[in-house]
Amino acid sequence: MEHIAAIMMLIGCTQGNVECRELPAPAIGFETVDECRELLQPAISEAKGANEVVHGRCTEVDPALFMEDATIVWKIAPSGQLDVQVTFDDPASPVMVAEKAGRSTVLSK
């Protein structure tokens, strides 16, 4: 099985950094961070045709955790830099369900 060591995130914006959305990357994951970085600038250049501003970033991920459910959160910092955070959901962690009167119940996944 192929190990994923990095993901590429491309964000296209119109009207500065006000209206931004995720853009498709050339691949979902990369075996090395260097492979991702090598393809980053060409991907940004290609996406600029339809977007006023394009931000891109290669983010390292732990290959051992990549098969877990992941959450990817991105934002554009005031400096204009794309910040990407990848967190992996722990399948062993309990799920908290709020109940009436402030009680809670723990459910196992």
N, C-alpha and C positions, 0 to 999 in steps of 0.2 A: 504494500500500500504506500502511496505517496505521502510524504510528510510535508505539512504546511508550516512554514516558518515566518511568513509575512503575508499581509493583505494590502491591497492598494485601495485607497479611497479617493474618489474624484468627486468634487463638488462644483457645480456650475451655478453661477450667479448672474442675475440681470440687475440693472440699476444699483451698481456697487455691490455691497454685501447684504442687501436687504432681502431680496427674494432668491433663496438658494435651495438647491435640490441635489440629491445624489445622482451621479451619472454612472452608466455602466463602465466598469473597468475591463481591460483586455483579458483578464483572467480573474477567477475568484480568489485563488491563493497561489503563493509562490514557494518553491522549495528553499530558496535562500532570499535574504533581504537584498543582497546585491542584484539578484535577478529582477526583483521588483523595482529597485532604484534605476536599473538600466532601462526599463520600459516606461518609467514614470514620465519623463519629459516628452517623449513621443506621444504618450497618451494625452497629456495636458495640451500639447500643440494641436492634436487632432480634434479635441473637444472644444477648442477655442472658436471654431467656425460657427457654432450655434449658440455660444454663450459669451457674454460680455467679459466675464472674469471666470477663470477656472483655477481652483485650488486642488492640489494633490498631495498625498502623503503615503509613504509606505510605513506600515506599523508592524513591528515584530509581534508574533504570538508564540506561545509555548506549544510546540508540536504535540506534546503529550496531552494537552487539554483541548486541542482544536476540534475533536469529535464531539465534545460536550455542547450543550446549548450555549450560545454566546449572545451577548448584547453588545452592539457597537453604537457608541454615542459620539457624535462629532459636533464641534462648534467652531466658529471662526472668531478668534481672539481679536480684541481691539487693535492689535498690531497688524492684523490681516493674515496671521498664520493659522492654518488649519490644525486643530487639536483633535486627535482621535483616541478614544479609550475603548479597549476591548475587555469585557469582563465575562467570565464563564460561570454559568449557573452551576451550583453544587447539587448534583442529583440526590445526595444524602441529606441535604439540609431540609428541615421541616418547613412546611408551608403554613403560615399563620392566617387564620380566617377570623375576622372580627365578628363578634356576636353582639346582640342587644345587651345593654347595661355594661358595656366595657369589658365583658369577659372574652376570652379568646380560646380557640381550640387549635391544637397542633395536629396536623395531618402529615403522615409520611408519604413521600413520593413513591 
